[in-house]
Amino acid sequence: MSGFNLRFLGHSTVRLELGGRVVLTDPVLTARVGGLTRVVPVPAREAYEDVDVVLLSHLHGDHLHLPSLKLLGKRTRIVVPRGAGAWLAKKGFERVEEIAPGETLTEGALEVTATKAVHSGHRWGPRLTHGPQSPALGHLIRTGDTKIYNAGDTDLFDGMADFGPVDVALLPVWGWGPNLGPGHLDPARAAKAAEITQARAAVPVHWGTLAVPGLKRTARMRRLLADPPRVFAAEVKAAGGATEVLFTEPGADVVLPTATDRA
């Protein structure tokens, strides 16, 4: 597996270098996100200053984070779920585009196709009706014979198998709190997603980065900040699947397997 690079910057933020372009998913780049604190170092500016396109999966504040988007500059190309473009443009961002499941856009040699995701698309959560709302998305990112699935926040759903086989799946395995609400993958369900999408490799994301300040010192929260990707890897192994789990700490480059590694 070669020809591209991945760096896990924390939470759901991944830097992808592929096809001569730099893609950033759901950028969270600051020390605080609303009432949450970052428990790992913030990314260095060099990790995001040359980004060509930003892919936003949905409108929740830990995925569409306005202070982080401002760090990228208001001329950066930002792709949002259909229905959210006007709201974000009113915040001063100048190159906002919308996409809906099944639609494809290009960035140089890259093709980005939006996929379904099962998750609340409301800015303020599933119980409120006022404010911006648009469907949550995942993304298939392709060039040549390389295909990467960025799941966003989602639960399992019918049709996920249609995305496979994929070279790498970016799969959420937890969140930022002591519990998971609806529309999320836990480690066991993420392992099932890896199997369903026939992922050659999987990078566990959406873990180990953000915490509620008053909870981060508790024993349970310390475990939840560290254990989910390890449990995910164990679940993949127990299921006997062919997926290679590329466990990566927040802020580190993903060590991609070579053809020799997989021989």
C-alpha positions as CSV (number, residue, x, y, z in Angstrom):
1,M,0.0,0.0,0.0
2,S,1.7,3.2,-1.1
3,G,1.2,6.4,-3.0
4,F,-0.4,8.3,-0.2
5,N,0.1,9.4,3.4
6,L,-2.1,9.7,6.4
7,R,-1.7,11.5,9.7
8,F,-4.2,11.2,12.6
9,L,-4.4,14.7,14.1
10,G,-6.9,13.7,16.8
11,H,-10.6,13.1,17.2
12,S,-12.0,12.8,13.7
13,T,-9.3,15.0,12.1
14,V,-7.1,13.2,9.5
15,R,-4.7,14.7,7.1
16,L,-4.6,12.8,3.8
17,E,-2.1,13.3,1.1
18,L,-3.3,11.6,-2.0
19,G,-3.2,12.3,-5.8
20,G,-1.1,15.5,-5.3
21,R,-3.7,17.0,-2.9
22,V,-4.0,17.5,0.8
23,V,-7.4,16.7,2.4
24,L,-8.4,17.4,6.0
25,T,-11.4,15.8,7.6
26,D,-13.5,17.4,10.3
27,P,-10.7,19.7,11.6
28,V,-10.4,20.2,15.3
29,L,-7.1,22.0,15.8
30,T,-7.4,24.0,19.1
31,A,-7.0,23.4,22.8
32,R,-10.7,23.7,23.5
33,V,-13.9,22.7,21.7
34,G,-16.8,24.3,23.4
35,G,-16.9,22.9,26.9
36,L,-14.4,20.1,26.1
37,T,-10.7,20.3,26.6
38,R,-8.0,18.7,24.5
39,V,-6.0,16.1,26.3
40,V,-3.3,15.7,23.7
41,P,-1.1,18.4,22.1
42,V,-2.6,20.7,19.5
43,P,-1.4,20.0,15.9
44,A,1.5,22.1,14.6
45,R,0.6,24.6,12.0
46,E,2.6,22.7,9.4
47,A,0.1,19.9,9.7
48,Y,-2.7,22.0,8.2
49,E,-1.4,25.1,6.6
50,D,-1.2,23.6,3.0
51,V,-4.6,22.0,2.9
52,D,-6.4,22.0,-0.4
53,V,-9.9,20.8,0.6
54,V,-11.7,20.2,3.9
55,L,-14.4,17.5,4.2
56,L,-17.0,18.1,6.9
57,S,-19.1,15.1,7.8
58,H,-21.8,16.9,9.8
59,L,-22.6,20.0,11.8
60,H,-21.8,19.0,15.4
61,G,-19.3,21.3,17.1
62,D,-16.7,18.7,17.4
63,H,-16.7,18.2,13.7
64,L,-17.6,21.5,12.2
65,H,-15.5,23.7,14.6
66,L,-15.5,27.3,13.5
67,P,-12.3,28.4,15.3
68,S,-10.4,25.6,13.7
69,L,-11.8,26.4,10.2
70,K,-10.7,30.0,10.7
71,L,-7.2,28.8,11.3
72,L,-7.3,27.3,7.8
73,G,-8.3,30.6,6.3
74,K,-11.6,31.7,4.8
75,R,-10.4,31.0,1.2
76,T,-9.9,27.3,1.9
77,R,-12.3,25.0,-0.1
78,I,-14.8,23.5,2.4
79,V,-17.2,20.8,1.5
80,V,-20.3,20.5,3.7
81,P,-23.5,18.4,3.7
82,R,-26.1,19.7,1.4
83,G,-28.2,22.3,3.2
84,A,-25.4,23.7,5.4
85,G,-23.6,25.8,2.8
86,A,-25.5,29.1,3.3
87,W,-25.1,28.9,7.1
88,L,-21.4,28.5,6.9
89,A,-20.9,31.1,4.2
90,K,-22.6,33.6,6.5
91,K,-19.7,33.0,8.9
92,G,-17.4,34.6,6.3
93,F,-16.0,31.4,4.5
94,E,-15.8,32.1,0.8
95,R,-15.4,28.7,-0.9
96,V,-18.1,26.6,0.6
97,E,-19.6,23.8,-1.5
98,E,-22.4,21.3,-0.7
99,I,-22.6,17.6,-1.4
100,A,-25.3,15.0,-0.8
101,P,-25.1,11.2,-0.6
102,G,-24.3,9.7,-4.1
103,E,-22.9,13.0,-5.4
104,T,-19.3,13.4,-6.5
105,L,-16.9,16.3,-6.7
106,T,-13.3,16.5,-7.9
107,E,-10.2,18.1,-6.4
108,G,-7.4,17.7,-9.0
109,A,-7.1,14.0,-9.6
110,L,-9.2,13.1,-6.5
111,E,-12.9,12.1,-6.6
112,V,-14.9,12.6,-3.5
113,T,-18.3,10.9,-3.2
114,A,-20.6,11.6,-0.3
115,T,-22.1,8.5,1.4
116,K,-24.9,7.9,3.8
117,A,-24.3,8.1,7.5
118,V,-26.7,7.3,10.3
119,H,-26.2,10.2,12.8
120,S,-28.0,13.4,13.8
121,G,-27.3,16.2,11.4
122,H,-28.6,19.0,13.5
123,R,-26.0,21.5,14.7
124,W,-27.2,21.4,18.3
125,G,-28.1,17.7,18.6
126,P,-31.0,15.4,17.9
127,R,-33.5,16.9,20.4
128,L,-33.6,20.4,19.0
129,T,-35.4,21.7,15.9
130,H,-34.2,25.3,15.6
131,G,-30.9,26.2,13.9
132,P,-29.0,24.7,10.9
133,Q,-29.6,21.1,10.0
134,S,-28.4,18.9,7.1
135,P,-27.9,15.1,6.7
136,A,-24.7,13.6,8.2
137,L,-22.3,12.2,5.6
138,G,-19.3,9.9,5.1
139,H,-17.0,10.1,2.1
140,L,-15.3,7.8,-0.4
141,I,-12.1,9.4,-1.6
142,R,-10.6,7.9,-4.7
143,T,-7.8,8.3,-7.2
144,G,-6.5,5.7,-9.5
145,D,-6.9,2.3,-7.8
146,T,-6.8,3.7,-4.3
147,K,-10.1,4.1,-2.3
148,I,-10.4,5.5,1.2
149,Y,-13.6,5.4,3.3
150,N,-14.1,8.2,5.8
151,A,-17.1,7.1,7.8
152,G,-17.7,10.3,9.7
153,D,-20.0,9.7,12.7
154,T,-22.4,6.8,12.0
155,D,-23.9,3.6,13.1
156,L,-24.0,0.5,10.9
157,F,-26.5,0.6,8.1
158,D,-27.7,-1.3,5.1
159,G,-25.7,-0.4,2.0
160,M,-22.4,0.0,3.8
161,A,-21.2,-3.1,2.1
162,D,-21.5,-1.3,-1.3
163,F,-18.5,0.8,-0.4
164,G,-16.1,-2.0,-0.4
165,P,-13.5,-3.2,-0.9
166,V,-11.6,-0.2,0.4
167,D,-7.9,0.3,1.0
168,V,-8.3,2.2,4.2
169,A,-11.4,2.8,6.4
170,L,-11.3,5.7,8.9
171,L,-13.7,4.3,11.5
172,P,-14.9,6.0,14.7
173,V,-14.5,3.8,17.7
174,W,-15.8,6.1,20.6
175,G,-16.4,9.7,21.3
176,W,-15.5,12.3,24.0
177,G,-17.7,11.3,27.0
178,P,-18.4,8.4,29.3
179,N,-21.2,7.1,27.1
180,L,-22.1,6.9,23.4
181,G,-25.5,8.2,22.2
182,P,-27.3,6.9,19.1
183,G,-25.6,7.1,15.7
184,H,-22.1,6.0,16.8
185,L,-19.9,3.0,16.4
186,D,-18.3,1.4,19.5
187,P,-15.3,-0.8,19.1
188,A,-17.3,-4.0,18.3
189,R,-19.5,-2.3,15.8
190,A,-16.5,-0.6,14.2
191,A,-14.9,-4.0,13.7
192,K,-18.1,-5.1,12.0
193,A,-17.9,-2.0,9.7
194,A,-14.3,-3.0,8.8
195,E,-15.6,-6.4,7.8
196,I,-18.6,-5.2,5.9
197,T,-16.5,-2.7,3.9
198,Q,-13.8,-5.3,3.2
199,A,-11.2,-2.8,4.5
200,R,-7.6,-3.9,3.8
201,A,-6.7,-1.6,6.7
202,A,-8.5,0.5,9.2
203,V,-7.5,3.6,11.2
204,P,-9.5,4.0,14.5
205,V,-10.5,7.6,15.0
206,H,-12.9,9.7,17.2
207,W,-11.1,8.7,20.4
208,G,-8.5,9.9,22.9
209,T,-8.5,13.6,22.1
210,L,-11.4,15.5,23.9
211,A,-12.8,15.2,27.4
212,V,-15.2,16.9,29.8
213,P,-12.8,18.7,32.2
214,G,-14.4,17.4,35.3
215,L,-14.3,13.8,34.1
216,K,-10.9,13.4,32.5
217,R,-9.2,12.5,35.8
218,T,-11.6,9.7,36.7
219,A,-10.4,6.1,36.3
220,R,-13.2,5.3,33.9
221,M,-12.5,8.3,31.7
222,R,-8.8,7.6,31.6
223,R,-9.7,4.1,30.3
224,L,-12.1,5.5,27.7
225,L,-9.4,7.9,26.5
226,A,-7.1,5.0,25.8
227,D,-8.8,1.6,25.4
228,P,-11.3,1.9,22.5
229,P,-8.8,1.5,19.6
230,R,-7.2,-1.4,21.4
231,V,-10.5,-3.1,22.0
232,F,-11.3,-2.4,18.3
233,A,-8.1,-4.2,17.2
234,A,-9.0,-7.1,19.5
235,E,-12.5,-7.4,18.1
236,V,-11.1,-7.4,14.5
237,K,-8.7,-10.1,15.4
238,A,-11.3,-12.2,17.3
239,A,-13.6,-12.1,14.2
240,G,-10.8,-13.5,12.1
241,G,-11.1,-10.7,9.6
242,A,-8.5,-9.7,7.1
243,T,-8.4,-6.0,8.1
244,E,-5.1,-4.7,9.4
245,V,-5.7,-2.2,12.2
246,L,-3.3,0.7,11.9
247,F,-3.4,1.9,15.5
248,T,-2.1,5.5,15.7
249,E,-1.8,7.9,18.6
250,P,-3.3,11.3,18.1
251,G,-0.8,13.6,16.3
252,A,1.2,10.7,14.7
253,D,1.7,9.6,11.1
254,V,-0.2,6.4,10.2
255,V,2.3,3.7,9.4
256,L,0.9,2.2,6.2
257,P,1.6,-1.4,5.4
258,T,3.7,-2.1,2.3
259,A,3.0,-4.8,-0.3
260,T,5.7,-6.9,1.4
261,D,4.0,-6.5,4.8
262,R,0.9,-7.9,3.3
263,A,2.5,-10.7,1.3
